[in-house]
Amino acid sequence: MCIRDSFNSTPVFLSNPPRSFIGLDIGTSAIKMVEIIDRGKRTDLSAFSYTKLPEPYTVPSAFSTMNLDDWTHIIKDALDKGQFSSDIVIASLPNSTVFTTTITQPNISDNELEQSVRFAASRIVPTNLEEMTIIWSKEGKTEPLIPLTDTDNTANTKTGPATNEDSQSAPPISVFVAAIPKSIIAWYQDLASRLDLELSALELSSFSLRRLTTGNAKSTILLCDIDTLETTFHIINRGAIELTYLHDYGSQNCVSSLINTTNLDPNTAKDLITGSKKHRLNYSIPQASINIAFEPILKEAKRISDKFEQLNQKPISQTMLLGQGAQAYSLRTLWAQKMNHQTTLANPWRGLSLAPQLDERLKNQGPLFAQAVCLAQHHLTM
């Protein structure tokens, strides 16, 4: 799902190859960026950056409480230190600010479906539609384009659902709907302008992250993104977005739980949840403490998965873990046991060429940079 600067569905690329793009992922406590270069026969990862946000702003409301000048300074400094060269950026919309749902609609023409979806949105979106941009996708498969110009997309919300005689015999379809605050779109536009970057697209995390599932076209996969303050679940069925759900519990909560149930110091507990595996060789942690730390996430994942399988009669065969807490001590084994899923770590580096100096630093950081890499690949997978 993306936002671009025209109604034309034809991708706009740089005029002179090779093309390069920056993926910008602003999380609840850190900013991750990568730059990729499309050289035709291969795609190179040329730069990356990981920047922790100031402690006072590690909250979901950071977009509204942190001065835009501060954001600009932090990101510009990261771009300079990381030696980024591209001037085209694709950014992710924060999950906590976007309302998403899947609705059932009659199988009618796109024009009629547009009217019907907007009527439905007027009833289910829990905010004033005049302040939102509504986008939708049949079966959650295609990425609907939204102009970055200010347009009135709240029209036809009071005329009632569209009907078509031909649709009476056709089976209904599912439609993925998202409502995005116009203020967030304007915020990203202003940020890109201050950074002298072209904001080429904005994407919902579910539509960018589904690029991780390429090669699993016939499977139903649960993506679990464990960020610092929240965990986002995405269910991808045969490449289509079926569900996106935000749970207010993240790796920071897991660290606190581990401290409370053990005698570990905070730094050691944090390392066990978010740190590198090579630092864990001397740790001896009761498995029960890890179980307790991740119980809220596993319980929610189980509830969502069971409900989806019951409603759709489609088994979820795999979980892919990403984010700050994806490589927590023994989590993959625990997840596989509790969920009865094949459990893997996100590997966004597949298909990319990494310079030797980058390969050693990044090869074990795939789950952390997955979102940023998927964003940077936006124009390469259209």
N, C-alpha and C positions, 0 to 999 in steps of 0.2 A: 504494500500500500504506500503510495508516495504522493508527494506534492511537488508540482513543477511549475515553471514559469510561463506556460502556455496551454491552450486547450488541445494543441496538436499532440497526438499520441506517438508521433515519431520521436525517438530519443535524440537529444541534442548532444553531440559529442564535440570534443576539441577538434579544431580544423586540421591541426598538424599532428600526426602520430609521432611518438607513442603517446597514448592517453594516460593520464594519471588522476587518481581520485583519493580523497581523504574520507575515511569513515570516522565520524564523531559520535561517541557514546558517553553521555553524561549520566553517571549513576548516582546513587544516593550518597556516596562518599568519595567517589573518584571519577576522573575523566580519563577515558581510554581513547586513543587515536591511532590509526594506522594509515599508511599511504601505500597504494599499490599502483604499479605501472603495467599497462597492457601493451606488450610488445608484439602482439599478433600471435606468434607461435608459442609464447610463454607469458606468464604473468608474474611479475616480481613484487615482492614486498620490500619496499625501499626505506621505510621509516616507521617508527612506532613511538608512542609516549604513554606513560602512566603517571597521572598526577593526582595526589590525594587532595581533597578539598579541605579548606580550613575547618577545624572541628566545630565551630558554631553553626556551620551550614550543612552538616551531615544529617539533614532532615528532608522529608519529601517536599516540604514547602520552600526549599531553597530557591526555586525559580522566582518566587514572589518576594522573598526576604533579602536576598543577596543583590547588591547593587550591580547593575549591568557593567559598569566600569570595572568592577572587581573580576567578573567573569571574563571580560575581554582581556584583562591583564594576565590572568592565569593561563588562558588558552593560548594567547600570543606568545607568552614565555615558553610554553611547552612546544609550540610549533617551531620556534627559533632553536631551542635546545635540541630538538629531535631532527633538525635540518630537513623539515618538510619543504617540498618545492611546488606541489600542486596548488592551484587556486580554486579548485572545485571540491566542494564538500557535500556529503550526504550525512544527515543527522537522524538520530532516533527520537521519536516522540516519547516522553516519559509515560510509563504505564499508569502512574498514579493520577494523571491528568486527563486520561482518555477513557470514555465510556464505550464499551464494546458489548455486542450481543449477537446471537444468531436467531433469526426469525424464519418462519415458514411462510412462503408466499406462493400465489398461483403462478403457473408457468406461462407468462405472458410476454409481450414485447418489452424491450428495454425501456422505451418511453413510458409505457404504462406501468412498468415495474418501478421506475423512478418515482412516479406519483404515489404508488402504493406504499413504497418503502418510507417515503417522507411522511405520509399520513401515519404509518405505524410508529415512526420515530417520535412524532409529536405526542404520542401516548406513553412511550416507554423511556425516553431520555429524561433523566431526573434534573433537568435544568432548562433555562430559557433557550429555545432553539435559535433565537436571533443572535445569541452570543456564540453559537457553535457552527462548525462546518461539518455537514453530514456526508459521509462517504459509505459506499456499499460495494459488495462483490458477490456475484453469483457463486454459490457453493464455496465461497472463500478461496477461490483459485486465482483469479486475475487481480492485478493491482490497479484499482481505480485511480485515475489521475485527478488532481485538484489544482486549479490555477492558484498562483500565489497572489493574484489580484483580488481585490475585495468584490465578491459577487454575492448576490442574494440567492442563497440555496435553500431558503426556508419556505419558498413559495409552494403552493399546492399542498399544504399540510392540513387544510381544513375541508378539502373537497371530498374526502372519503376514499376508500380503497378502490383501485382501478379494477374493472372487470372486463372479461373478454369471453365471448361465447365459445371460441376455440379452446380456451383454457379449461373448460369444464371437464373435458375428457383426459387432459394431460395431467400427469402426477405433479403434485406441488414440489417446489424446490426450496432448499435452504439458502438464506441470504445472510452473509456476514455484514453487520452494520457497525460503524464507529462514529462517534461524535467527538470532534476535536475543538477545544476552545480556540476561538480566533485570536485571543490574546497570546496563546502559546506560539501560534504560527508567526504572529508579528514579532514576538520575542526573538525567535530564531532568525528572522529576516534582519532585525536590527543588529543582532550579534554578528552575523555573517558580514554585514556591511561594515561594521567597526573593524573587523579582522581583514578587510579587503579580500574576502572570499566570495565566490558565487555559490549561493545555496541552490544546488541543483535539484535536490529532492529531500523530502522528509518521509520517514517510513515508520509504521508501527513495528514494534519489535517482533511480533509474530510473523509478519510478512518477510522481514529480513532474515530472521533465524530459520525459517523453513528451508533456506538454502543449505543448511546443515544436513537436511534429510535427503538430499539428492542421492539417488542410488537406492532409495527405499520406497520407490513409487507405489508399491503394493502393500505397504505396511501402515499401521497406525502407531504413532510414536508420541510419547509424552516428553516434552522438553521442560526441564526444571531449572530455572535461572535463580540461583540463591545469591542475592545481592546482600549488601550490608544490613539494610533495615527492612527488606521485604523479599519475598519469594514470588516469582511469577511462573505460573504453569501455562503451557501451551499444548493443546492436543492437535497434532497434524495428521490428518487421515488421507492417505494417497496424495499427498502434496497440497491438500486443501486445509485451510484454517477452520477448525471445528469449534475451538474454545480458547479463550484467554482469560485467566483468572489471577487476581492479585491477592496475596496472603500477607498480612501485616506481621511477619516474623522472618528474620533474616539471620545472617551469620553472626551479627553482633549479639543477638539473643542467644544463639548457641554457645558463644564464648561465655556469656554471663552464667548460663546454666552449668557449663563445665566447671567454672570457678566455684559455684555454689555446692556442687556435689563432690568436689575433690579438694585437695590441698594445693593445687597448682597456683603458681603466680599468674597474673594476668597475661604477661608476655608469652609464657609457655602455652597457656590455654588458647590464646589467639593463634599461635603458630600451629597448634593441632587442628584448628578449624580452617584457617586460611593460608597457612604457611607452606613452605616447600617440604616435600617428603624427605629430603636428605637430612633435615634437621630433627627427624623424629626417631632416629635409631635407638636413642637411649631412654625413650619414654616408655613407661609401663602404666597404662591407663585401663581401669576397669571398663569392659565393654558396656556395662550397664550405664555408665555415665554418658558415654557417647549416644547410647540409645535414648536416654532421657533428653539430651540436648536437641536431638533431631526429631523427637516424637511429634511435636506440633506440625512439622513440615510433612513427615511421612503420613500422619493421620489425615491431613488435608489432601495429600496426593491420592491416598487410598479412596477417600470419599468421592473425589472428583472422577477418578478412573472408574470406580464401580458404577457411579451414576451414568457416566457416558456409555459404558458397555451395556448396561441394562436398557437404556433408551434407544441405543442404535444397533444393538446386537453385533457390535464390532469389537473384538478383543484387542487390547493394547499389548503389543508384544515387546516393546522396548522403551526404556527411559534413557534420555541423554542429559547428563548433568553439565551445567555451566555456571559461571559466575564466581563470586568470592569464595563461596563455601563448597564448591564442587569437588575439591580434592581433599576434603576433610578426612582425618584419620579414620580408616575402615568404613567410610560411608558407602562406597560402591558395593562392598560385600553385604552390608546391612540393608541397603536399598533392594538389592537383588533378592534377599531372603524375605523381606517384608512385603514387597510388591509382586514377587514372582515374575519379574521382568528381566530380560537381558539388559544390563546396565553398563553404559559406556560414558566416557568423557568426551565432550565436544572437541573436535579436531578441525578448526577452521583453516589450518595450514595445508590441508590436502589440495594438491593442484597448484600450489604457489611455490615459486623459487625464492628461497631465503639466502641472503648473503651469509657467508660463513660466520661473521661476527654477530649476526642477528640470530642465526640458527641455534647456537649454543644457549643464548639468553632466552629464547622464546619457545623452544620445543616443548617445554613442560608447562607453558602458560596459555595453552589453547583455550581452556574454559574461561579464562579471564578476558581474553581479547576476542572471543567469538562474535559478540555483537558488532564490534567495530569493524572486523574483517568482513562480515556479511554486508554491512552498510556500504563499505568501499566497493564491493562487487556488484552493486546495484545495476550499473549500466552494462556490465558484462553478462548479465543473465536475463536481459529483457527479451 
